């Protein structure tokens, strides 16, 4: 897959070269974009729009971090401790 032209680039299967191990940082603009789209439909007023977008984005990021930690504990600690 390394010799494919840019038109055939698949973002989630083949991360951008040069980013290295920090490819997961691309989830931040994705989360913010989804939050803007969601809150533009669901927000009650324009005055509180950006605050709601920031709060929604923060909650989604914290939930993703909690899920990552939970899955790490499950795979690295709980599953190896189970009897075979």
C-alpha positions in Angstrom: 0.0 0.0 0.0 2.9 2.3 0.2 3.2 3.0 -3.5 -0.3 4.3 -4.0 -0.9 7.7 -5.4 -2.4 10.5 -3.2 -5.8 10.0 -4.8 -6.0 6.4 -3.3 -5.0 7.5 0.2 -7.2 6.0 2.9 -6.9 8.1 6.1 -7.9 5.6 8.7 -6.1 2.6 7.2 -2.9 4.4 6.1 -2.1 7.5 8.2 -0.3 10.4 6.8 3.5 9.9 6.5 5.6 12.2 8.6 3.1 12.3 11.5 4.5 9.0 12.9 3.0 7.9 16.2 1.0 11.1 16.6 -1.6 10.2 14.0 -4.2 10.0 16.7 -4.1 13.8 17.1 -6.0 14.0 13.8 -9.1 12.9 15.9 -9.2 16.4 17.5 -10.2 18.4 14.4 -12.5 15.6 13.5 -14.3 15.8 16.9 -14.4 19.6 16.7 -15.9 19.5 13.2 -18.5 16.9 14.2 -19.3 19.0 17.3 -19.8 22.1 15.1 -22.1 20.3 12.7 -24.1 18.7 15.5 -24.5 21.8 17.6 -25.4 24.0 14.6 -28.5 21.8 14.3 -29.2 21.3 18.0 -28.2 24.6 19.7 -31.0 26.7 21.0 -29.3 30.1 20.7 -26.4 31.6 18.8 -25.0 33.3 21.9 -24.1 30.0 23.6 -23.1 28.1 20.4 -19.3 28.2 20.8 -19.5 27.3 24.5 -21.7 24.4 23.7 -19.3 23.2 20.9 -16.3 23.4 23.2 -18.1 21.6 26.0 -19.4 18.9 23.6 -15.9 18.4 22.1 -14.3 18.2 25.5 -16.8 15.6 26.7 -16.3 13.4 23.6 -12.5 13.6 24.0 -12.7 12.7 27.7 -15.0 9.7 26.9 -12.6 8.5 24.2 -9.7 8.8 26.7 -11.7 6.8 29.3 -12.5 4.1 26.7 -8.9 3.9 25.7 -7.8 3.4 29.3 -10.6 0.9 30.0 -9.7 -1.2 26.9 -6.0 -1.0 27.8 -6.8 -2.3 31.3 -9.0 -5.0 29.9 -6.5 -6.3 27.3 -3.3 -5.9 29.3 -4.4 -6.8 32.8 -7.8 -8.5 33.0 -7.6 -10.9 30.0 -4.1 -12.2 30.8 -5.2 -12.9 34.4 -8.1 -15.1 33.3 -7.6 -18.9 33.6 -7.3 -20.7 30.3 
